[in-house]
Amino acid sequence: MIGVGKWSLDVAVPFLKVSPVLTIGYENGEYNFNIDASGFGVAPAVNLISVEEVEPNILKITHTIPMLSNGTLEAELSFEGMYCKGVLEIPMLGKITVKGVKVG
């Protein structure tokens, strides 16, 4: 179980900085993810396809976010103590770097 808890993320995309809260849960042998960007009036659904523990502290996530794309998206998040960092692929924007701190 890597990264379980609440993470305040900093996501920098061109012309906008977004700070959603990512909640990672682990129940019955499966991960679940929830993104709260309510400060922007959205809480996009994350439909997990697979979550793979690729190294001791890294999750590779294959998912869809219907409000962003009809296709499959990938993310890789690395966790170390109270911090995380990663790379997300977002349609029309390409690879986006994220950083986060654990808040719960």
PyMOL commands that place a pseudoatom at each C-alpha (Angstrom):
pseudoatom trace, name=CA, resn=MET, resi=1, chain=A, elem=C, hetatm=0, pos=[0.000, 0.000, 0.000]
pseudoatom trace, name=CA, resn=ILE, resi=2, chain=A, elem=C, hetatm=0, pos=[1.875, 2.979, -1.335]
pseudoatom trace, name=CA, resn=GLY, resi=3, chain=A, elem=C, hetatm=0, pos=[0.710, 6.578, -0.890]
pseudoatom trace, name=CA, resn=VAL, resi=4, chain=A, elem=C, hetatm=0, pos=[-2.493, 5.910, 1.039]
pseudoatom trace, name=CA, resn=GLY, resi=5, chain=A, elem=C, hetatm=0, pos=[-3.912, 9.158, 2.475]
pseudoatom trace, name=CA, resn=LYS, resi=6, chain=A, elem=C, hetatm=0, pos=[-4.729, 12.712, 1.365]
pseudoatom trace, name=CA, resn=TRP, resi=7, chain=A, elem=C, hetatm=0, pos=[-2.261, 14.685, -0.719]
pseudoatom trace, name=CA, resn=SER, resi=8, chain=A, elem=C, hetatm=0, pos=[-2.397, 18.390, -1.529]
pseudoatom trace, name=CA, resn=LEU, resi=9, chain=A, elem=C, hetatm=0, pos=[-0.977, 18.675, -5.040]
pseudoatom trace, name=CA, resn=ASP, resi=10, chain=A, elem=C, hetatm=0, pos=[0.507, 21.546, -7.016]
pseudoatom trace, name=CA, resn=VAL, resi=11, chain=A, elem=C, hetatm=0, pos=[-0.166, 21.067, -10.705]
pseudoatom trace, name=CA, resn=ALA, resi=12, chain=A, elem=C, hetatm=0, pos=[1.286, 23.652, -13.056]
pseudoatom trace, name=CA, resn=VAL, resi=13, chain=A, elem=C, hetatm=0, pos=[-0.262, 23.822, -16.499]
pseudoatom trace, name=CA, resn=PRO, resi=14, chain=A, elem=C, hetatm=0, pos=[0.226, 26.708, -18.940]
pseudoatom trace, name=CA, resn=PHE, resi=15, chain=A, elem=C, hetatm=0, pos=[-1.476, 29.874, -17.636]
pseudoatom trace, name=CA, resn=LEU, resi=16, chain=A, elem=C, hetatm=0, pos=[-2.936, 28.113, -14.583]
pseudoatom trace, name=CA, resn=LYS, resi=17, chain=A, elem=C, hetatm=0, pos=[-1.808, 26.614, -11.302]
pseudoatom trace, name=CA, resn=VAL, resi=18, chain=A, elem=C, hetatm=0, pos=[-4.213, 24.085, -9.805]
pseudoatom trace, name=CA, resn=SER, resi=19, chain=A, elem=C, hetatm=0, pos=[-4.044, 22.678, -6.261]
pseudoatom trace, name=CA, resn=PRO, resi=20, chain=A, elem=C, hetatm=0, pos=[-6.382, 19.672, -6.083]
pseudoatom trace, name=CA, resn=VAL, resi=21, chain=A, elem=C, hetatm=0, pos=[-6.496, 17.233, -3.179]
pseudoatom trace, name=CA, resn=LEU, resi=22, chain=A, elem=C, hetatm=0, pos=[-5.852, 13.628, -4.161]
pseudoatom trace, name=CA, resn=THR, resi=23, chain=A, elem=C, hetatm=0, pos=[-7.140, 10.933, -1.815]
pseudoatom trace, name=CA, resn=ILE, resi=24, chain=A, elem=C, hetatm=0, pos=[-5.655, 7.468, -2.251]
pseudoatom trace, name=CA, resn=GLY, resi=25, chain=A, elem=C, hetatm=0, pos=[-7.374, 4.566, -0.545]
pseudoatom trace, name=CA, resn=TYR, resi=26, chain=A, elem=C, hetatm=0, pos=[-6.703, 0.860, -0.402]
pseudoatom trace, name=CA, resn=GLU, resi=27, chain=A, elem=C, hetatm=0, pos=[-9.533, -1.545, 0.309]
pseudoatom trace, name=CA, resn=ASN, resi=28, chain=A, elem=C, hetatm=0, pos=[-10.003, -5.276, -0.325]
pseudoatom trace, name=CA, resn=GLY, resi=29, chain=A, elem=C, hetatm=0, pos=[-6.681, -5.484, -2.153]
pseudoatom trace, name=CA, resn=GLU, resi=30, chain=A, elem=C, hetatm=0, pos=[-7.432, -2.628, -4.571]
pseudoatom trace, name=CA, resn=TYR, resi=31, chain=A, elem=C, hetatm=0, pos=[-6.494, 1.044, -4.773]
pseudoatom trace, name=CA, resn=ASN, resi=32, chain=A, elem=C, hetatm=0, pos=[-9.075, 3.805, -5.205]
pseudoatom trace, name=CA, resn=PHE, resi=33, chain=A, elem=C, hetatm=0, pos=[-8.487, 7.447, -6.083]
pseudoatom trace, name=CA, resn=ASN, resi=34, chain=A, elem=C, hetatm=0, pos=[-10.553, 10.599, -5.635]
pseudoatom trace, name=CA, resn=ILE, resi=35, chain=A, elem=C, hetatm=0, pos=[-9.654, 14.083, -6.885]
pseudoatom trace, name=CA, resn=ASP, resi=36, chain=A, elem=C, hetatm=0, pos=[-11.182, 17.148, -5.244]
pseudoatom trace, name=CA, resn=ALA, resi=37, chain=A, elem=C, hetatm=0, pos=[-10.669, 20.344, -7.206]
pseudoatom trace, name=CA, resn=SER, resi=38, chain=A, elem=C, hetatm=0, pos=[-13.751, 21.962, -5.675]
pseudoatom trace, name=CA, resn=GLY, resi=39, chain=A, elem=C, hetatm=0, pos=[-11.986, 25.309, -5.487]
pseudoatom trace, name=CA, resn=PHE, resi=40, chain=A, elem=C, hetatm=0, pos=[-12.442, 25.345, -9.256]
pseudoatom trace, name=CA, resn=GLY, resi=41, chain=A, elem=C, hetatm=0, pos=[-15.979, 23.987, -9.149]
pseudoatom trace, name=CA, resn=VAL, resi=42, chain=A, elem=C, hetatm=0, pos=[-15.026, 20.494, -10.336]
pseudoatom trace, name=CA, resn=ALA, resi=43, chain=A, elem=C, hetatm=0, pos=[-14.510, 17.053, -8.850]
pseudoatom trace, name=CA, resn=PRO, resi=44, chain=A, elem=C, hetatm=0, pos=[-13.556, 14.938, -11.857]
pseudoatom trace, name=CA, resn=ALA, resi=45, chain=A, elem=C, hetatm=0, pos=[-14.231, 11.219, -11.766]
pseudoatom trace, name=CA, resn=VAL, resi=46, chain=A, elem=C, hetatm=0, pos=[-11.162, 8.988, -11.946]
pseudoatom trace, name=CA, resn=ASN, resi=47, chain=A, elem=C, hetatm=0, pos=[-11.887, 5.579, -13.439]
pseudoatom trace, name=CA, resn=LEU, resi=48, chain=A, elem=C, hetatm=0, pos=[-9.022, 3.254, -12.596]
pseudoatom trace, name=CA, resn=ILE, resi=49, chain=A, elem=C, hetatm=0, pos=[-7.982, 0.651, -15.122]
pseudoatom trace, name=CA, resn=SER, resi=50, chain=A, elem=C, hetatm=0, pos=[-4.903, -0.535, -13.271]
pseudoatom trace, name=CA, resn=VAL, resi=51, chain=A, elem=C, hetatm=0, pos=[-2.558, 0.485, -10.473]
pseudoatom trace, name=CA, resn=GLU, resi=52, chain=A, elem=C, hetatm=0, pos=[0.847, -1.143, -10.444]
pseudoatom trace, name=CA, resn=GLU, resi=53, chain=A, elem=C, hetatm=0, pos=[3.517, -0.890, -7.772]
pseudoatom trace, name=CA, resn=VAL, resi=54, chain=A, elem=C, hetatm=0, pos=[6.553, -0.603, -10.063]
pseudoatom trace, name=CA, resn=GLU, resi=55, chain=A, elem=C, hetatm=0, pos=[9.167, 0.085, -7.370]
pseudoatom trace, name=CA, resn=PRO, resi=56, chain=A, elem=C, hetatm=0, pos=[8.998, 0.207, -3.583]
pseudoatom trace, name=CA, resn=ASN, resi=57, chain=A, elem=C, hetatm=0, pos=[7.615, 3.784, -3.553]
pseudoatom trace, name=CA, resn=ILE, resi=58, chain=A, elem=C, hetatm=0, pos=[6.212, 4.282, -7.059]
pseudoatom trace, name=CA, resn=LEU, resi=59, chain=A, elem=C, hetatm=0, pos=[2.701, 3.755, -8.411]
pseudoatom trace, name=CA, resn=LYS, resi=60, chain=A, elem=C, hetatm=0, pos=[1.983, 3.558, -12.136]
pseudoatom trace, name=CA, resn=ILE, resi=61, chain=A, elem=C, hetatm=0, pos=[-1.668, 4.412, -12.707]
pseudoatom trace, name=CA, resn=THR, resi=62, chain=A, elem=C, hetatm=0, pos=[-3.611, 3.711, -15.887]
pseudoatom trace, name=CA, resn=HIS, resi=63, chain=A, elem=C, hetatm=0, pos=[-6.972, 5.464, -15.802]
pseudoatom trace, name=CA, resn=THR, resi=64, chain=A, elem=C, hetatm=0, pos=[-9.552, 7.612, -17.530]
pseudoatom trace, name=CA, resn=ILE, resi=65, chain=A, elem=C, hetatm=0, pos=[-10.841, 11.028, -16.544]
pseudoatom trace, name=CA, resn=PRO, resi=66, chain=A, elem=C, hetatm=0, pos=[-13.978, 11.420, -18.693]
pseudoatom trace, name=CA, resn=MET, resi=67, chain=A, elem=C, hetatm=0, pos=[-14.112, 15.221, -18.352]
pseudoatom trace, name=CA, resn=LEU, resi=68, chain=A, elem=C, hetatm=0, pos=[-10.606, 15.462, -19.900]
pseudoatom trace, name=CA, resn=SER, resi=69, chain=A, elem=C, hetatm=0, pos=[-10.476, 12.718, -22.491]
pseudoatom trace, name=CA, resn=ASN, resi=70, chain=A, elem=C, hetatm=0, pos=[-12.195, 9.702, -23.988]
pseudoatom trace, name=CA, resn=GLY, resi=71, chain=A, elem=C, hetatm=0, pos=[-8.902, 7.825, -24.006]
pseudoatom trace, name=CA, resn=THR, resi=72, chain=A, elem=C, hetatm=0, pos=[-6.693, 6.075, -21.507]
pseudoatom trace, name=CA, resn=LEU, resi=73, chain=A, elem=C, hetatm=0, pos=[-4.332, 8.238, -19.445]
pseudoatom trace, name=CA, resn=GLU, resi=74, chain=A, elem=C, hetatm=0, pos=[-1.201, 7.331, -17.510]
pseudoatom trace, name=CA, resn=ALA, resi=75, chain=A, elem=C, hetatm=0, pos=[0.427, 8.762, -14.416]
pseudoatom trace, name=CA, resn=GLU, resi=76, chain=A, elem=C, hetatm=0, pos=[3.410, 7.795, -12.333]
pseudoatom trace, name=CA, resn=LEU, resi=77, chain=A, elem=C, hetatm=0, pos=[3.629, 8.963, -8.725]
pseudoatom trace, name=CA, resn=SER, resi=78, chain=A, elem=C, hetatm=0, pos=[6.615, 8.582, -6.417]
pseudoatom trace, name=CA, resn=PHE, resi=79, chain=A, elem=C, hetatm=0, pos=[6.169, 8.810, -2.628]
pseudoatom trace, name=CA, resn=GLU, resi=80, chain=A, elem=C, hetatm=0, pos=[8.811, 9.581, -0.028]
pseudoatom trace, name=CA, resn=GLY, resi=81, chain=A, elem=C, hetatm=0, pos=[7.664, 10.296, 3.517]
pseudoatom trace, name=CA, resn=MET, resi=82, chain=A, elem=C, hetatm=0, pos=[5.360, 13.298, 3.507]
pseudoatom trace, name=CA, resn=TYR, resi=83, chain=A, elem=C, hetatm=0, pos=[6.073, 14.224, -0.120]
pseudoatom trace, name=CA, resn=CYS, resi=84, chain=A, elem=C, hetatm=0, pos=[5.132, 12.953, -3.547]
pseudoatom trace, name=CA, resn=LYS, resi=85, chain=A, elem=C, hetatm=0, pos=[5.986, 13.907, -7.092]
pseudoatom trace, name=CA, resn=GLY, resi=86, chain=A, elem=C, hetatm=0, pos=[5.005, 12.603, -10.442]
pseudoatom trace, name=CA, resn=VAL, resi=87, chain=A, elem=C, hetatm=0, pos=[4.195, 13.001, -14.081]
pseudoatom trace, name=CA, resn=LEU, resi=88, chain=A, elem=C, hetatm=0, pos=[0.718, 12.952, -15.644]
pseudoatom trace, name=CA, resn=GLU, resi=89, chain=A, elem=C, hetatm=0, pos=[-0.202, 12.842, -19.293]
pseudoatom trace, name=CA, resn=ILE, resi=90, chain=A, elem=C, hetatm=0, pos=[-3.016, 15.252, -20.119]
pseudoatom trace, name=CA, resn=PRO, resi=91, chain=A, elem=C, hetatm=0, pos=[-4.519, 15.488, -23.618]
pseudoatom trace, name=CA, resn=MET, resi=92, chain=A, elem=C, hetatm=0, pos=[-3.461, 18.586, -25.571]
pseudoatom trace, name=CA, resn=LEU, resi=93, chain=A, elem=C, hetatm=0, pos=[-1.050, 19.592, -22.763]
pseudoatom trace, name=CA, resn=GLY, resi=94, chain=A, elem=C, hetatm=0, pos=[1.320, 16.629, -22.771]
pseudoatom trace, name=CA, resn=LYS, resi=95, chain=A, elem=C, hetatm=0, pos=[3.307, 15.620, -19.705]
pseudoatom trace, name=CA, resn=ILE, resi=96, chain=A, elem=C, hetatm=0, pos=[2.593, 17.655, -16.587]
pseudoatom trace, name=CA, resn=THR, resi=97, chain=A, elem=C, hetatm=0, pos=[4.718, 17.555, -13.444]
pseudoatom trace, name=CA, resn=VAL, resi=98, chain=A, elem=C, hetatm=0, pos=[2.988, 17.421, -10.068]
pseudoatom trace, name=CA, resn=LYS, resi=99, chain=A, elem=C, hetatm=0, pos=[4.331, 17.838, -6.534]
pseudoatom trace, name=CA, resn=GLY, resi=100, chain=A, elem=C, hetatm=0, pos=[2.462, 17.182, -3.343]
pseudoatom trace, name=CA, resn=VAL, resi=101, chain=A, elem=C, hetatm=0, pos=[2.522, 17.085, 0.420]
pseudoatom trace, name=CA, resn=LYS, resi=102, chain=A, elem=C, hetatm=0, pos=[0.558, 14.711, 2.643]
pseudoatom trace, name=CA, resn=VAL, resi=103, chain=A, elem=C, hetatm=0, pos=[-2.281, 16.447, 4.492]
pseudoatom trace, name=CA, resn=GLY, resi=104, chain=A, elem=C, hetatm=0, pos=[-4.120, 13.502, 5.969]
for i in range(1, 104): cmd.bond("trace and resi %d" % i, "trace and resi %d" % (i + 1))
show_as sticks, trace
zoom trace
